[in-house]
């Protein structure tokens, strides 16, 4: 099996490499099958500059996967526009839902738009984007699988109640059915790459296990959303699941949070890594 390389282009923190900068967001580049596939694009403040430092030529990217429709994973699309050649974008159809976050300030609740800042029409025109909207598990390149909708079956991974969608003049809880992840077959074993893991990282591992028959994974890389724990037991049960799936690498990003990252490091030691901007791994 040929080599696979994953490089983090955008993330909250930066590695010590000169010229790499951080932002609140996430983007990861997969190099496999003689092609470059981008999972998410960050906010856009660092995608172009970090790619230049890492000697990554963004116009070579012809496939993009959007893990969900939040601005900190999609706004960087602007730095791939205009584009003369067609770009294939894989995502769940709900990515363009009007997404908001809510935050209490005193007696009031403030709502802020956090969805994709571009229309589908603009992306299709200025990026020559061709959208592949998928709800089901599917192979998007040899050995690279799009999760589709991830069943929420664990009893300890709940929804983030701050996240809403607008329906008419009302706001309802965002079910985030568009939350998607990738499974990448490598010579070291299967690797799971996530954007935010709004579905729950354990639900994601269970889903890929059911779809592929894998009972272990080499790595989990990306956001785990453990920075927004729903209960005290969620972190412990998540780490138990990491052990159950015999992970050799737990490389966390973005929405994992300091507390969860510290707990994972203390439990897994040399199997733990920060997948910050500029970090890469080869299989």
C-alpha positions as CSV (number, residue, x, y, z in Angstrom):
1,X,0.0,0.0,0.0
2,X,1.4,3.4,-0.9
3,X,2.3,6.0,1.6
4,X,-0.3,8.3,3.1
5,X,0.4,11.7,4.6
6,X,-1.8,13.9,6.7
7,X,-0.8,17.6,7.4
8,X,-2.7,20.0,9.6
9,X,-3.0,23.3,7.7
10,X,-5.3,25.3,10.1
11,X,-5.8,24.8,13.8
12,X,-6.2,26.8,17.0
13,X,-2.5,26.5,17.9
14,X,0.6,26.4,15.8
15,X,3.7,24.2,15.9
16,X,7.1,25.8,16.5
17,X,7.9,25.8,12.8
18,X,8.8,29.3,11.7
19,X,6.0,31.1,9.8
20,X,3.1,28.8,10.9
21,X,0.2,30.7,12.6
22,X,-2.9,29.5,14.4
23,X,-6.5,30.4,14.2
24,X,-9.8,29.1,15.6
25,X,-10.6,26.5,13.0
26,X,-9.5,23.3,11.3
27,X,-8.2,22.1,8.0
28,X,-6.2,19.0,7.1
29,X,-4.6,17.8,3.9
30,X,-4.6,14.2,2.9
31,X,-2.0,13.1,0.3
32,X,-2.9,9.6,-1.0
33,X,-3.5,7.9,-4.4
34,X,-1.4,10.6,-6.1
35,X,-3.9,13.3,-5.2
36,X,-4.5,15.9,-2.5
37,X,-7.8,16.0,-0.6
38,X,-8.6,18.8,1.8
39,X,-10.8,18.2,4.8
40,X,-12.2,21.6,5.8
41,X,-10.6,25.0,5.1
42,X,-10.5,26.8,8.5
43,X,-11.6,30.4,8.8
44,X,-9.3,31.4,6.0
45,X,-6.9,33.6,8.0
46,X,-4.1,31.0,7.8
47,X,-4.9,28.6,5.1
48,X,-2.9,30.4,2.3
49,X,0.0,31.5,4.4
50,X,0.5,28.1,6.2
51,X,0.2,26.3,2.9
52,X,3.0,28.5,1.5
53,X,5.3,27.8,4.5
54,X,4.6,24.1,4.2
55,X,5.3,24.2,0.4
56,X,1.7,23.0,-0.4
57,X,0.3,24.3,-3.7
58,X,-3.4,24.9,-3.0
59,X,-4.4,25.0,-6.7
60,X,-3.4,21.3,-6.9
61,X,-6.3,20.4,-4.7
62,X,-9.2,19.1,-6.7
63,X,-11.2,17.4,-3.9
64,X,-12.5,19.0,-0.7
65,X,-14.6,17.4,2.1
66,X,-16.6,19.6,4.4
67,X,-17.1,18.0,7.8
68,X,-20.0,20.3,8.6
69,X,-21.3,23.8,7.8
70,X,-19.7,26.0,10.4
71,X,-17.7,29.1,9.4
72,X,-14.4,27.9,11.2
73,X,-14.3,24.9,8.8
74,X,-15.5,26.5,5.6
75,X,-14.6,30.2,5.4
76,X,-11.2,29.4,3.9
77,X,-13.0,28.3,0.7
78,X,-12.6,32.0,-0.3
79,X,-8.9,31.5,-0.7
80,X,-9.4,28.8,-3.3
81,X,-11.5,31.1,-5.4
82,X,-11.7,32.0,-8.2
83,X,-10.8,28.6,-9.7
84,X,-10.7,27.7,-13.4
85,X,-10.6,24.0,-12.9
86,X,-13.5,22.0,-11.4
87,X,-13.3,21.2,-7.7
88,X,-15.3,18.3,-6.3
89,X,-16.8,19.0,-2.9
90,X,-18.2,16.2,-0.7
91,X,-20.6,17.0,2.1
92,X,-23.9,16.3,3.7
93,X,-26.7,18.4,2.1
94,X,-27.4,20.2,5.4
95,X,-24.1,22.1,5.3
96,X,-26.0,25.2,4.0
97,X,-28.6,25.2,6.8
98,X,-28.7,28.7,8.6
99,X,-26.6,27.8,11.6
100,X,-26.3,29.9,14.8
101,X,-24.8,29.8,18.2
102,X,-26.4,31.1,21.4
103,X,-24.8,32.6,24.4
104,X,-26.3,34.1,27.6
105,X,-25.3,37.6,28.5
106,X,-27.1,38.6,31.7
107,X,-30.8,38.2,31.2
108,X,-30.5,38.1,27.4
109,X,-29.5,35.3,25.0
110,X,-27.4,36.5,22.1
111,X,-27.5,34.6,18.8
112,X,-24.7,34.7,16.2
113,X,-24.6,33.4,12.7
114,X,-21.9,30.7,12.4
115,X,-22.8,29.0,9.1
116,X,-21.0,29.0,5.7
117,X,-20.5,32.6,4.6
118,X,-21.0,31.7,0.9
119,X,-24.0,30.5,-1.1
120,X,-23.9,27.3,-3.0
121,X,-24.4,29.3,-6.2
122,X,-21.3,31.4,-5.6
123,X,-19.2,28.3,-4.9
124,X,-20.4,26.7,-8.0
125,X,-19.7,29.8,-10.1
126,X,-16.5,31.1,-8.6
127,X,-14.9,27.8,-7.6
128,X,-16.4,25.8,-10.5
129,X,-17.4,23.6,-7.6
130,X,-19.3,20.4,-8.2
131,X,-21.1,19.3,-5.0
132,X,-21.5,15.6,-4.1
133,X,-24.1,15.6,-1.4
134,X,-24.0,12.4,0.6
135,X,-26.0,11.0,3.5
136,X,-24.6,7.5,3.3
137,X,-21.2,5.9,3.9
138,X,-19.3,5.9,0.6
139,X,-15.8,5.7,-0.9
140,X,-14.7,9.0,-2.3
141,X,-11.2,7.9,-3.4
142,X,-9.5,4.5,-3.2
143,X,-9.3,3.7,0.5
144,X,-10.8,7.0,1.7
145,X,-14.4,6.7,3.0
146,X,-16.9,9.4,3.8
147,X,-18.9,8.6,6.9
148,X,-22.3,9.8,5.9
149,X,-24.8,10.4,8.7
150,X,-23.4,9.0,12.0
151,X,-26.0,7.4,14.3
152,X,-26.0,8.9,17.8
153,X,-26.3,5.7,19.9
154,X,-24.1,6.3,23.0
155,X,-25.9,7.4,26.1
156,X,-23.1,9.8,27.2
157,X,-22.4,11.8,24.0
158,X,-25.2,14.4,23.7
159,X,-25.9,17.4,21.6
160,X,-24.2,20.8,22.1
161,X,-27.2,22.9,23.2
162,X,-25.6,26.1,22.2
163,X,-25.9,25.3,18.5
164,X,-29.1,26.2,16.6
165,X,-30.6,26.4,13.2
166,X,-33.1,29.0,12.1
167,X,-36.5,27.9,10.8
168,X,-38.6,30.9,9.7
169,X,-38.5,33.3,12.6
170,X,-37.7,30.5,15.2
171,X,-34.6,28.8,16.3
172,X,-34.4,25.0,17.0
173,X,-31.6,22.7,18.2
174,X,-29.2,21.9,15.4
175,X,-29.2,18.1,15.0
176,X,-25.9,18.5,13.1
177,X,-26.7,15.6,10.8
178,X,-24.1,17.2,8.5
179,X,-21.3,16.2,10.9
180,X,-19.1,13.9,8.8
181,X,-15.7,12.3,9.2
182,X,-13.3,10.3,7.1
183,X,-11.8,6.8,7.4
184,X,-8.5,6.4,5.6
185,X,-7.0,3.0,4.9
186,X,-3.2,3.1,5.4
187,X,-0.3,0.7,5.5
188,X,-0.2,1.2,9.3
189,X,-4.0,0.5,9.7
190,X,-7.2,2.5,9.4
191,X,-7.1,6.1,10.4
192,X,-10.1,8.3,11.4
193,X,-9.9,12.0,10.5
194,X,-12.5,14.3,12.1
195,X,-13.4,17.9,11.8
196,X,-15.3,18.5,15.1
197,X,-16.9,15.1,15.9
198,X,-20.2,16.7,16.8
199,X,-21.7,13.3,16.5
200,X,-19.5,12.0,19.4
201,X,-16.1,10.5,18.7
202,X,-17.2,7.2,20.1
203,X,-20.2,7.1,17.9
204,X,-17.9,7.9,15.0
205,X,-15.5,5.0,15.8
206,X,-18.5,2.6,16.3
207,X,-20.0,3.7,13.0
208,X,-16.8,3.1,11.0
209,X,-16.3,-0.2,12.8
210,X,-19.8,-1.3,11.8
211,X,-19.4,-0.2,8.2
212,X,-15.9,-1.7,7.6
213,X,-15.6,-4.6,10.1
214,X,-12.5,-3.0,11.7
215,X,-12.3,-3.8,15.4
216,X,-9.3,-1.6,15.9
217,X,-8.0,1.7,14.4
218,X,-4.4,3.0,14.2
219,X,-5.2,6.6,14.8
220,X,-7.8,9.2,15.5
221,X,-6.8,12.7,14.3
222,X,-8.6,16.0,14.6
223,X,-11.3,17.6,16.7
224,X,-13.1,15.5,19.3
225,X,-15.5,18.1,20.8
226,X,-14.4,16.9,24.2
227,X,-14.0,20.6,25.2
228,X,-17.8,20.6,25.5
229,X,-18.4,17.6,27.8
230,X,-22.0,16.7,28.4
231,X,-21.2,14.8,31.6
232,X,-18.3,13.9,33.9
233,X,-18.4,10.3,32.6
234,X,-18.1,11.3,28.9
235,X,-14.3,11.8,29.0
236,X,-13.6,8.6,30.9
237,X,-15.9,6.5,28.6
238,X,-14.3,8.1,25.6
239,X,-10.8,7.2,26.7
240,X,-12.0,3.7,27.5
241,X,-13.2,3.5,23.9
242,X,-9.8,4.6,22.6
243,X,-8.3,1.7,24.5
244,X,-11.0,-0.7,23.2
245,X,-10.1,0.2,19.6
246,X,-6.4,-0.2,20.3
247,X,-5.4,3.3,19.1
248,X,-1.7,3.8,18.5
249,X,-2.1,7.5,17.9
250,X,-4.5,10.0,19.4
251,X,-3.7,13.4,17.8
252,X,-6.2,16.0,19.0
253,X,-7.2,19.3,17.6
254,X,-9.4,22.4,17.7
255,X,-12.4,21.6,20.0
256,X,-10.8,19.0,22.2
257,X,-10.1,21.5,25.0
258,X,-7.2,21.7,27.5
259,X,-8.8,19.5,30.2
260,X,-9.6,16.6,27.8
261,X,-6.2,16.9,26.1
262,X,-4.4,16.8,29.4
263,X,-6.4,13.8,30.5
264,X,-5.6,12.0,27.3
265,X,-1.9,12.7,27.5
266,X,-1.8,11.5,31.1
267,X,-3.5,8.2,30.2
268,X,-1.9,7.5,26.8
269,X,1.5,9.2,27.1
270,X,3.6,8.6,23.9
271,X,0.4,7.6,21.9
272,X,-0.8,11.2,22.4
273,X,0.0,14.2,20.1
274,X,-1.3,17.7,19.5
275,X,-2.4,17.9,15.8
276,X,-1.6,21.7,15.6
277,X,-1.1,23.7,12.5
278,X,2.0,22.5,10.8
279,X,2.0,19.1,12.3
280,X,2.1,16.1,10.0
281,X,2.2,12.3,10.1
282,X,3.0,9.7,7.4
283,X,1.8,6.1,7.3
